[in-house]
């Protein structure tokens, strides 16, 4: 039904992409006035962003054709690969409430796994004995590094709550007890102090920890939990702002379903995770319903310090994430070290379902000051030079790309030296920079 509703938008998207591609093929694109080219691109971006959660990203990209290079610094897209069950030597732990956290707990550069066991009486740790790009988890160990819970524990989260440079562990306990384990060791050799219950004296009955994130951009960790009505099993998002400091947290009054977050009534133990999935500088949310069948994506359409989440109920099964029978929760992790966020969905029977992010962010917008650069002179007939802040950007690669997407020149060093473009035909080209942390930025320039 939704696809029928959006059929007119899809046809307009096809027509606009076809027109642009015809102009590119015939060489007339470069002859258009800049405001005309901008109008075409703005229309394409608007339609793409409207359709990307209705139709598959792959189908939209096929429609775009060569025009994809024109809008690649203005739209974000995620494409997830087919599901893998219990990958990288993870195993089914039998726990019906479990949501792993992936954390470099031993500070060796790769992500390890921490979750809970079938009965909820123990933490389960699997060290990553592979590499940052090719994970391989060792056999499970119970209650490592002095982690000794005395209650049921669920949904462990890693967070440097005292700002001392190492990760502490906080977990939901039995019917909402918040259990805190301070890391009194070091980043390389963790050692956790005895558990502290209800550290902040909050009314957390019948709640489960969602995440600690700096949602308001003030430099400290705020807290999200999921509260469950014990009579109806309806769930709600609950937010506690950190009104203290990064070193000494102090959580304020609870806010129910803040920032536009909401969810349909139902059996809603909601387990999720926050990350900047669309790379626009703010934190988005992905979550799953306990005993449900899908993940839900809540895009933050606000800012890093003033969040506002679109579509309170979220978008179900976003970006090609297939349905998982009896899903419990969803977790972000860049498990393969390629710079994008992969997704793990846990199920009621203790398995982990892994979705690799196989294609992310068609490009970071050039209006991001932290990663901006300039091309001059532009237009040019012979040489161009890029200017950027080397203190903010550590470059790995520079490419000149044709409007059809073909790589014409490449550099892996000497990035600020002039680039000879005298042999290129007249037209519009893309100069693309890749950074050491695997981000991509690009701009158009004109050869005349």
Long-range contacts (C-beta under 8 A, 24 or more apart in sequence): 2-54, 3-54, 3-55, 6-50, 6-51, 6-54, 6-55, 9-47, 9-50, 9-51, 10-51, 10-55, 12-43, 12-47, 13-44, 13-47, 13-48, 13-51, 13-60, 13-63, 14-63, 16-40, 16-43, 16-44, 16-47, 17-44, 17-63, 17-64, 17-65, 17-67, 20-44, 20-66, 20-67, 20-70, 21-65, 21-66, 21-67, 24-66, 24-67, 24-403, 24-404, 25-66, 27-427, 29-403, 29-427, 29-428, 30-426, 30-427, 30-428, 30-446, 41-70, 41-71, 41-74, 44-70, 44-71, 45-71, 45-74, 45-75, 48-75, 49-75, 52-77, 53-315, 53-318, 56-320, 57-319, 57-320, 57-359, 58-320, 66-403, 66-404, 66-405, 68-362, 68-405, 69-401, 69-403, 69-404, 69-405, 69-430, 70-403, 70-444, 71-362, 72-362, 72-363, 72-430, 72-442, 73-362, 73-363, 73-364, 73-365, 73-366, 73-441, 73-442, 73-443, 74-363, 74-365, 75-362, 75-363, 76-278, 76-279, 76-280, 76-360, 76-361, 76-362, 77-319, 77-359, 77-360, 77-361, 77-362, 78-277, 78-278, 78-318, 78-319, 78-320, 78-340, 78-357, 78-359, 78-360, 78-361, 79-319, 79-320, 79-357, 79-358, 79-359, 79-360, 80-319, 80-320, 80-321, 80-342, 80-343, 80-355, 80-356, 80-357, 80-358, 81-355, 81-356, 81-357, 81-358, 82-322, 82-355, 83-322, 83-324, 83-353, 83-354, 83-355, 84-353, 84-354, 84-355, 84-356, 85-351, 85-352, 85-353, 85-354, 86-351, 86-352, 87-352, 87-354, 88-130, 88-135, 88-136, 88-137, 88-335, 88-354, 89-126, 89-136, 89-137, 89-138, 90-126, 90-137, 90-352, 91-140, 92-349, 92-350, 92-351, 92-352, 93-117, 93-118, 93-124, 93-140, 93-350, 94-118, 94-349, 94-350, 95-119, 95-120, 95-350, 96-328, 96-348, 96-349, 96-350, 97-154, 97-155, 97-208, 97-269, 97-271, 97-290, 97-328, 98-154, 98-155, 98-328, 98-329, 98-346, 98-350, 99-154, 99-155, 99-156, 99-271, 99-328, 99-329, 99-331, 99-346, 100-156, 100-331, 100-344, 100-346, 100-352, 101-156, 101-157, 101-158, 101-331, 102-331, 102-333, 102-335, 102-344, 103-158, 103-167, 105-145, 105-158, 105-167, 105-190, 106-188, 106-189, 106-190, 107-186, 107-187, 107-188, 108-188, 110-135, 110-337, 111-135, 111-333, 111-334, 111-335, 112-137, 113-137, 114-156, 114-158, 114-169, 115-156, 116-153, 116-154, 116-156, 116-171, 117-142, 118-350, 119-152, 120-152, 120-153, 120-154, 121-149, 121-152, 121-153, 122-149, 122-153, 123-147, 123-149, 123-153, 123-156, 123-169, 123-171, 131-337, 132-337, 133-336, 133-337, 133-338, 134-336, 135-335, 135-336, 145-185, 145-190, 145-191, 145-192, 146-191, 146-192, 146-193, 147-181, 147-192, 148-194, 148-195, 149-173, 149-179, 149-195, 150-195, 151-177, 151-179, 151-197, 153-179, 154-208, 154-209, 155-208, 155-209, 155-210, 155-271, 155-329, 157-209, 157-211, 157-212, 159-212, 159-221, 160-221, 161-212, 161-221, 161-249, 162-247, 162-248, 162-249, 163-245, 163-246, 163-247, 164-247, 166-190, 168-192, 170-209, 170-212, 171-209, 172-207, 172-208, 172-209, 172-225, 173-197, 175-205, 175-206, 176-204, 176-205, 176-206, 176-207, 176-208, 177-204, 178-202, 178-204, 178-209, 200-249, 200-250, 200-251, 202-240, 202-251, 202-254, 203-254, 206-230, 207-238, 208-269, 208-271, 210-237, 210-270, 210-271, 210-272, 210-273, 210-274, 210-287, 211-272, 211-273, 211-274, 213-274, 213-283, 215-239, 215-259, 215-274, 215-283, 215-307, 216-241, 216-305, 216-306, 216-307, 217-303, 217-304, 217-305, 218-242, 218-305, 219-246, 220-244, 220-245, 220-246, 220-249, 221-246, 221-249, 222-251, 223-251, 224-274, 226-268, 226-269, 226-270, 226-271, 227-256, 228-268, 228-269, 232-265, 233-266, 233-267, 233-268, 233-269, 234-265, 234-266, 234-268, 235-263, 235-266, 235-268, 235-269, 235-270, 236-263, 236-268, 237-261, 237-262, 237-263, 237-270, 257-312, 259-300, 259-302, 259-307, 259-308, 259-309, 260-308, 260-309, 260-310, 260-312, 261-285, 261-298, 261-309, 261-312, 262-312, 262-313, 263-289, 263-296, 263-312, 263-313, 263-314, 264-313, 267-291, 267-292, 269-328, 271-328, 271-329, 271-330, 271-346, 272-296, 272-329, 272-330, 273-329, 273-330, 273-331, 273-332, 274-332, 275-332, 275-341, 276-341, 277-332, 277-341, 278-361, 279-360, 279-361, 279-364, 279-439, 280-365, 281-368, 282-307, 283-307, 284-309, 285-309, 285-314, 286-318, 286-330, 286-332, 286-343, 287-314, 287-329, 287-330, 288-324, 288-327, 288-328, 288-329, 288-330, 288-345, 289-327, 290-328, 290-329, 290-348, 291-326, 291-327, 291-328, 291-348, 292-326, 292-327, 293-323, 293-324, 293-325, 293-326, 293-327, 294-321, 294-323, 294-324, 294-327, 295-321, 295-324, 295-327, 295-330, 295-343, 295-345, 321-345, 321-355, 322-355, 324-353, 327-353, 338-438, 339-437, 339-438, 339-439, 340-438, 361-440, 363-440, 363-441, 363-442, 364-439, 364-440, 364-441, 366-441, 366-442, 366-443, 368-441, 371-435, 371-439, 371-441, 372-441, 373-433, 373-441, 373-443, 374-443, 375-431, 375-443, 375-445, 378-445, 378-446, 379-445, 379-446, 379-447, 379-448, 380-421, 380-445, 380-446, 380-447, 380-448, 381-421, 381-422, 381-447, 381-448, 382-420, 382-421, 382-422, 383-418, 383-419, 383-420, 383-421, 383-422, 384-418, 384-419, 384-421, 384-431, 384-445, 385-416, 385-417, 385-418, 385-419, 386-415, 386-416, 386-419, 386-431, 386-433, 387-416, 388-415, 388-433, 393-433, 393-435, 394-435, 394-436, 394-437, 395-433, 395-434, 395-435, 395-436, 396-434, 396-435, 396-436, 397-433, 397-434, 398-431, 398-432, 398-433, 398-434, 399-431, 399-432, 399-434, 400-424, 400-429, 400-430, 400-431, 400-432, 401-429, 401-430, 401-431, 401-432, 401-442, 402-427, 402-429, 402-430, 403-427, 403-428, 403-429, 403-430, 421-447
